[in-house]
Amino acid sequence: MNASGDELAPEVRAILDAARERPGGDTRVSVDARSFPDAVRETVADGRVPVITEVKPTSPTTPGVRDDDPVELAREMVAGGATALSVLTEPDHFGGSLESLRRIRDAVDVPVLRKDFVMREDQLDAVESDLVLLIARFVGEDLPDLVEAARERGFQPLVEVHTRDELVAALAAGADIVGINNRDLAKLDVDLGTFEELAPEVPDDVLLVAESGVKTPDDVRRMREAGADALLVGTAIMDGDVRQNTESLTTSS
């Protein structure tokens, strides 16, 4: 199931090459995680849409760089109603850092997702977070072991999929938080129909996150109607006033 280099956009190949070389942590971490499912339930009970907002200084698909203090951005997102935060820790292509994640997690009280390209078990030990992203396409047959290793450390693994085969593999690995990425990493195209196609195949007891391509309140409603328990939004939040942008999407009922 691992994607070969030929099947990936050049930008993604470069990211993976760098990720494979990145060191892991020296000491095994033990995380006392803030519950993401509880945060989602509390948001819904409050009459708002659960949104994971992303602190993303830049990306290969987004022009420009946002150089605000990441902690201030995170606080503004939480003030705008974010259920959780996604923090990029990939340094070479997204401008993220482990230190930014540490500072943000210390500054907020919502769950924090480490958004990176984890390829090996020791890379889980680089930093503590509440959730950790595992991309099924990139870790392939190692997915069950990485899901187990993440849970042993106290992380809540969010397993990202884009195809039916990847979804089957995620469920077989025991994933109970699944993100369906609307972005095709081979072409970098985004199609919200990807979520709509795969979501009906996800069991009800799996917490389902729609990733990529959500820009407007109409997009939020579309994904929620298709079965999204939560949405992960980056560019549409970071483009402009992050508090206003967050409020706009979390109140899109």
VENHU-V196311 format. One line per field, one symbol per residue. psi: psi as a letter, one per 40 degrees, with the letter a starting at -180 (. if undefined). burial: b if it has 16 or more other C-alpha atoms within 10 Angstrom, else e. A space follows every 50 residues. Layout:
psi = ???
burial = ???
This chain:
psi = ehhiddeiidddddddddddehiaidhhihhgihhddddddddddefihh hhihggdiieehiihheihddddddddddeehdiihhhehddeeeiiddd ddddddeieiihhhhaghdiddedediiidihhhhdddebeedddddddd ddeeihhhhhididddddddddeehehhhhhehhedeeihheddddddde ehidehhhhhhiehdidddddddddeehdiihhcdddegahdddddddde eg.
burial = eeeeeeebeebbbebbeebeeeebeeebbbbebbbbbebbeebeeeebbb bbbbbbbbbeeeeeebeeebbebbbbbbebbbbbbbbbbbeebbbbebeb bbebbeebebbbbbbbbbbbbbbbbbbbbbbbbbbbbbbbeebbebbbbb bebbbbbbbbbbbeebbebbbebebbbbbbbbbbbbebebebebbbebbe ebeeeebbbbbbbbeeeeebbbbbebbbbbbbbbbbbbeeebbebbbbbb bbe
